[in-house]
Amino acid sequence: MRQRVTALVLIAVLVFYVFLVGSRGMIAIRDGQPVTIVLGLAILLVPVVGAWYIWREVRFGFAMQRLARELEAEGGLPADELARTPGGRVDRDSADEVFERRKAEVEAAPDDWRGWYRLAVAYGDARDNARGRRAMLTAIRLHAGRAPATS
């Protein structure tokens, strides 16, 4: 729940920023000088990119939640089976062991989104967020019935 509140606050701040930047861009365009028109248009591009980025991330988050709910209903959510340090951090050897099992699961059934979801969680536990995101995107594509993107 805390992450959702943080995301909503960040979205609100970005929306305010988009409005502020957009209004400054319009002021620059209304000035009528060729240089300020070009700068104003460039400034207006920033909110467009920001809005696209927000939309992409929110859509990704909703898709992950949808898969998690479905996997939970099936009883297939990965349990927290990782050993932890006294400080609460995940033990690296434990994360590597779980990762190898998840990787073997995906290799055995590469078209099953459930395995890709669990592999994405294992990547996250191993602190490899870039690969975890790609694995989650593969799970989302497979769940939607689309072929995964090749890298």
C-alpha positions, 0 to 999 in steps of 0.5 A: 500500500505504501508503494501505491501511495508513493506512486500516486504522490509522484504522479501528482507531482509530475502532473503539476510539473507537466502543467507548469512546463506546458504553460511556460512552453505556451508563453514562449510560443506566444512570444512569436520569435522564431527561437522562442517558438522552437524552444516552446515546442521543445518544452511542450515535448517534455510533458508528452514524454512524461505522460507517456512514461507515466502511462507505460509504468502504470500499465506495467504495474497493473499488468503485474498485479493482474498476473499476481492475483491470478497466480495467487488464485491458482496457488502458484505465487512463489513463497518466500523461501529465501534465507536472510541475514540477521539484518533482514537482507536476502542471502545471496547464495539462497537467492542464487539457488532459488534463481537456478530452480526458476530458470530451470522451470522456464527452460522446461516450459518457455511458453508458460507465463507462470514460470516467467513471473516466478523467474522475474521475482527470483531476479528481483531477489537476486537484485538484478532488476533489469533482467527481472523487468524483462522476464516480467514483460515476457510473462505479461506478453505470454499471458496476453497471448502474444509472442515474447520480444526477442532481445 
